[in-house]
Amino acid sequence: MDSAGRLQFAPDLSVAQGTLTIDDNVVAVAADLPPITYACAVARNTGTYVTGVAPALQLHWDLTSADWDSADWQQNVLQFTYQMQPQTIVGQTFYDFSVSFRDEQTGATWSPADGKFGCLIDQNSVFAMTLASGSPPLDNRLWLAGEAGKIVTVFPYQIALQLSATAIDLQGAALTVANAQYGVTLGVSGSTASPSINGYYAQGGSESNFGVHNGTLYVAGSPVMGSRLVGAKLSWQGLDAKAQQASGLPPAGTLLFDTTGERFTLTETGTGGGRIVDEAAEALIARGAVWGGM
């Protein structure tokens, strides 16, 4: 099977257009920026604080502070998603944002309506969102045990998050409970699935293989339910004997990938492997060996 493709990106890299050729068939393709979802830990008493008066409040945090390091961080509490969509008006490009929040412990969700919030990413790669009117919905967490139940809500009036150079990680602060200096600030630390970790993989010297797509582990053409890619770390559990044989992976474990997504290490054993490429990858694609029905 002969295949080729070409994409031409816009100057701001937000959209692309091109063609895809498979054998003798040529189709037009277009691409845009997908939503980015971060799995976030949150904590009280991180040394975060707010200054100013609404609507000019400003959040502050210090990643090097003792309070930040010693806080009782609650892992995988908040799922935060944003998407940028370019709009061209009179020859100038502007960006519309959509955002959504999910409390992973209560199941409550919130997507602020268009016109009710403002977003920007500044020259220092700080993502900021401010609720312009109204209030976040109720998020009843008081029934949760321990420290989790002391976090009244994770739905913010305002957030300010420092994105890493690759935008894979973020750290910052959220203002909750009240849109004022007496509101409750929380520390936020999160990661999204690295887009570099995609494709077919195998451990060194193994004929077994597996796939990673959209942050999910695939074995023998099927997604592994509950598998999760956060940053460069892919975790799973519940592989049966057949799936273990097909993938070469243990029933549960964690793979730690390098920044390019080319190589990985199985943390439980220290064994390594890498991406399947070229003719070997084309052969897998042709027979749908990893995610043929996807």
C-alpha positions as CSV (number, residue, x, y, z in Angstrom):
1,M,0.0,0.0,0.0
2,D,1.5,3.3,-1.1
3,S,0.5,6.4,1.0
4,A,1.6,10.0,1.2
5,G,0.3,13.2,2.6
6,R,0.9,16.9,2.7
7,L,-0.3,19.5,5.2
8,Q,0.1,23.3,4.9
9,F,-0.2,25.1,8.2
10,A,-1.4,28.6,8.8
11,P,1.1,31.1,10.1
12,D,-0.2,30.7,13.6
13,L,-0.2,26.9,13.3
14,S,-3.8,26.8,14.5
15,V,-5.2,25.1,11.3
16,A,-3.9,23.2,8.3
17,Q,-5.1,22.0,5.0
18,G,-3.7,19.5,2.5
19,T,-4.1,16.1,0.8
20,L,-3.8,12.5,1.7
21,T,-3.0,9.9,-1.0
22,I,-3.6,6.2,-0.5
23,D,-2.8,4.1,-3.6
24,D,-4.4,6.1,-6.4
25,N,-7.0,7.8,-4.3
26,V,-6.5,11.5,-3.3
27,V,-8.6,13.2,-0.7
28,A,-8.6,16.7,0.8
29,V,-8.0,16.9,4.5
30,A,-8.1,19.7,7.1
31,A,-6.9,19.9,10.7
32,D,-7.5,22.2,13.6
33,L,-6.6,22.4,17.3
34,P,-8.4,19.7,19.4
35,P,-9.6,20.3,22.9
36,I,-6.9,19.7,25.5
37,T,-7.8,18.0,28.7
38,Y,-5.7,18.1,31.9
39,A,-5.9,15.7,34.8
40,C,-5.3,18.0,37.8
41,A,-4.4,17.6,41.5
42,V,-5.7,20.4,43.8
43,A,-4.8,21.4,47.3
44,R,-5.6,23.9,50.0
45,N,-3.0,25.8,52.0
46,T,-0.5,26.0,49.1
47,G,0.5,29.6,49.7
48,T,-1.7,30.9,46.9
49,Y,-3.4,34.2,47.4
50,V,-5.4,36.9,45.5
51,T,-4.9,40.6,45.4
52,G,-6.9,43.5,43.9
53,V,-10.6,44.2,43.8
54,A,-13.1,42.6,41.4
55,P,-13.1,42.7,38.4
56,A,-9.3,43.3,38.6
57,L,-8.4,40.4,40.9
58,Q,-5.0,38.8,40.4
59,L,-4.0,35.3,41.6
60,H,-0.5,34.5,42.9
61,W,1.4,31.3,43.6
62,D,5.0,30.2,44.2
63,L,6.1,26.7,43.1
64,T,9.2,27.0,45.3
65,S,7.4,27.7,48.5
66,A,7.4,25.3,51.4
67,D,3.6,25.6,51.6
68,W,3.3,24.4,48.0
69,D,5.6,21.4,48.6
70,S,4.0,20.4,51.9
71,A,0.3,20.8,50.9
72,D,-2.0,17.8,51.1
73,W,-2.4,17.4,47.3
74,Q,-5.5,15.5,46.2
75,Q,-4.7,13.7,43.0
76,N,-7.0,13.4,39.9
77,V,-9.7,15.7,41.4
78,L,-10.3,18.1,38.6
79,Q,-10.5,17.6,34.9
80,F,-10.0,20.8,33.0
81,T,-10.5,21.2,29.2
82,Y,-10.0,24.1,26.9
83,Q,-10.1,24.6,23.2
84,M,-9.0,27.6,21.0
85,Q,-10.8,28.4,17.8
86,P,-9.4,31.1,15.5
87,Q,-11.8,33.8,14.0
88,T,-10.7,36.2,11.4
89,I,-12.4,39.6,11.5
90,V,-11.4,42.4,9.1
91,G,-8.1,40.6,8.3
92,Q,-7.1,40.1,12.0
93,T,-7.1,36.8,13.8
94,F,-8.8,36.5,17.2
95,Y,-9.3,33.4,19.3
96,D,-12.5,32.1,20.9
97,F,-12.2,29.8,23.8
98,S,-14.4,27.1,25.2
99,V,-13.7,25.7,28.7
100,S,-15.2,22.9,30.8
101,F,-14.6,21.5,34.2
102,R,-15.4,18.1,35.8
103,D,-15.0,17.2,39.5
104,E,-13.7,13.6,39.2
105,Q,-14.8,12.8,42.8
106,T,-18.4,14.0,42.7
107,G,-19.1,13.7,38.9
108,A,-20.3,17.3,38.7
109,T,-19.6,19.1,35.5
110,W,-19.6,22.7,34.3
111,S,-19.1,24.4,31.0
112,P,-19.5,28.2,31.3
113,A,-21.7,29.7,28.5
114,D,-20.3,31.8,25.7
115,G,-20.1,35.4,26.8
116,K,-20.0,34.6,30.5
117,F,-16.3,34.3,30.8
118,G,-13.1,35.6,29.3
119,C,-9.8,33.8,28.5
120,L,-6.3,34.6,27.3
121,I,-2.9,33.1,27.1
122,D,-0.3,35.8,27.6
123,Q,3.2,36.2,26.3
124,N,4.5,34.2,29.3
125,S,2.3,31.2,28.5
126,V,0.0,31.9,31.5
127,F,-3.5,30.7,30.8
128,A,-6.1,32.9,32.6
129,M,-9.9,32.5,32.8
130,T,-12.2,34.9,34.6
131,L,-16.0,34.5,35.0
132,A,-17.5,37.7,33.9
133,S,-21.0,37.2,35.3
134,G,-22.9,34.6,37.4
135,S,-21.5,32.0,39.6
136,P,-20.2,28.4,39.2
137,P,-22.8,25.7,39.9
138,L,-22.9,23.9,43.3
139,D,-20.4,21.2,43.7
140,N,-21.2,19.3,46.9
141,R,-18.0,17.8,48.3
142,L,-18.7,17.9,52.0
143,W,-19.6,14.2,52.1
144,L,-16.1,13.2,50.9
145,A,-13.8,11.8,53.5
146,G,-10.7,13.4,54.9
147,E,-8.9,16.3,53.2
148,A,-11.0,15.9,50.0
149,G,-14.2,17.0,51.9
150,K,-12.5,20.1,53.1
151,I,-12.2,21.4,49.6
152,V,-15.6,23.1,49.2
153,T,-15.6,23.2,45.4
154,V,-13.2,22.9,42.5
155,F,-15.3,25.1,40.2
156,P,-13.5,28.5,39.9
157,Y,-14.5,32.1,39.5
158,Q,-11.0,32.6,38.2
159,I,-7.9,30.5,37.3
160,A,-4.4,31.4,36.3
161,L,-2.2,28.5,35.1
162,Q,1.4,28.6,34.0
163,L,1.8,26.3,31.0
164,S,5.0,24.4,30.4
165,A,7.0,25.0,27.2
166,T,5.2,22.1,25.6
167,A,1.9,22.8,27.3
168,I,1.9,19.2,28.6
169,D,2.0,20.4,32.2
170,L,0.5,23.3,34.1
171,Q,0.6,24.8,37.6
172,G,-1.1,27.7,39.2
173,A,-4.1,28.8,41.3
174,A,-7.9,28.9,41.3
175,L,-10.2,31.3,43.1
176,T,-13.3,29.5,44.4
177,V,-16.3,30.1,46.7
178,A,-16.4,33.9,46.2
179,N,-15.1,36.3,43.5
180,A,-13.3,38.4,46.0
181,Q,-10.2,38.6,48.2
182,Y,-12.0,36.6,50.8
183,G,-12.6,33.8,48.3
184,V,-10.8,30.4,48.8
185,T,-7.7,29.9,46.6
186,L,-6.5,26.5,45.6
187,G,-3.2,25.3,44.1
188,V,-3.6,23.4,40.8
189,S,-1.1,21.1,39.2
190,G,-2.0,19.1,36.1
191,S,-0.8,17.2,33.0
192,T,-2.3,16.2,29.7
193,A,-1.5,13.3,27.5
194,S,1.6,13.9,25.4
195,P,0.5,14.1,21.7
196,S,3.9,12.5,20.8
197,I,2.9,9.2,22.4
198,N,0.9,7.7,19.5
199,G,1.4,4.7,17.3
200,Y,2.4,1.1,17.5
201,Y,4.9,-0.1,20.1
202,A,6.7,-3.3,21.2
203,Q,9.2,-4.3,23.9
204,G,12.7,-5.0,22.6
205,G,13.0,-8.4,21.0
206,S,9.2,-9.1,21.3
207,E,6.9,-10.1,18.5
208,S,3.9,-8.9,20.6
209,N,2.7,-5.3,20.1
210,F,0.2,-2.8,21.3
211,G,-1.0,0.7,20.3
212,V,-1.5,4.0,22.0
213,H,-4.1,6.4,20.5
214,N,-5.8,9.4,22.1
215,G,-4.3,8.7,25.5
216,T,-5.6,5.1,25.5
217,L,-3.9,1.7,25.4
218,Y,-5.0,-0.6,22.6
219,V,-4.4,-4.3,22.6
220,A,-5.5,-6.6,19.7
221,G,-7.7,-3.9,18.2
222,S,-9.6,-3.1,21.4
223,P,-9.1,-0.2,23.9
224,V,-8.1,-1.2,27.4
225,M,-10.8,0.3,29.6
226,G,-9.4,2.3,32.4
227,S,-6.0,2.8,30.8
228,R,-4.8,6.4,31.1
229,L,-2.0,8.5,29.6
230,V,-1.1,11.5,31.8
231,G,1.9,13.4,30.7
232,A,4.4,10.8,29.6
233,K,3.1,8.0,31.9
234,L,0.7,5.4,30.6
235,S,-1.0,3.2,33.3
236,W,-3.4,0.3,33.0
237,Q,-4.8,-2.7,34.8
238,G,-7.0,-5.8,34.1
239,L,-5.2,-7.3,31.1
240,D,-6.3,-11.0,30.8
241,A,-4.0,-13.8,29.7
242,K,-4.9,-13.4,26.0
243,A,-4.2,-9.6,26.0
244,Q,-1.0,-10.1,27.9
245,Q,0.2,-12.5,25.2
246,A,-0.8,-10.2,22.4
247,S,0.8,-7.1,23.9
248,G,3.7,-8.5,25.8
249,L,2.6,-6.5,28.8
250,P,1.8,-7.6,32.4
251,P,-1.8,-7.6,33.7
252,A,-1.2,-4.1,35.3
253,G,1.6,-1.7,35.0
254,T,3.0,1.7,33.9
255,L,5.0,2.7,30.9
256,L,7.2,5.8,31.1
257,F,7.9,7.3,27.7
258,D,10.6,9.7,26.6
259,T,9.7,13.3,25.5
260,T,9.6,12.3,21.8
261,G,7.3,9.3,22.4
262,E,9.8,7.0,20.6
263,R,11.0,4.9,23.6
264,F,9.5,3.6,26.8
265,T,10.4,1.8,30.0
266,L,8.2,-0.6,31.8
267,T,8.6,0.7,35.4
268,E,7.8,-2.6,37.1
269,T,10.7,-4.4,35.4
270,G,12.9,-1.8,33.9
271,T,12.6,-3.4,30.4
272,G,12.3,-1.1,27.5
273,G,11.0,-0.8,24.0
274,G,10.0,1.6,21.3
275,R,7.8,2.6,18.5
276,I,7.2,0.3,15.5
277,V,7.9,2.2,12.3
278,D,8.4,1.9,8.5
279,E,7.4,-1.4,6.8
280,A,6.6,-3.1,10.1
281,A,4.1,-0.4,11.0
282,E,2.6,-0.4,7.5
283,A,2.1,-4.2,7.8
284,L,0.2,-3.7,11.1
285,I,-1.9,-1.0,9.6
286,A,-2.8,-3.2,6.6
287,R,-4.0,-6.0,8.7
288,G,-5.6,-3.9,11.5
289,A,-3.6,-5.7,14.1
290,V,-3.7,-3.0,16.8
291,W,-6.7,-0.8,16.3
292,G,-8.1,-1.9,13.0
293,G,-11.7,-1.0,13.8
294,M,-10.9,2.4,15.2
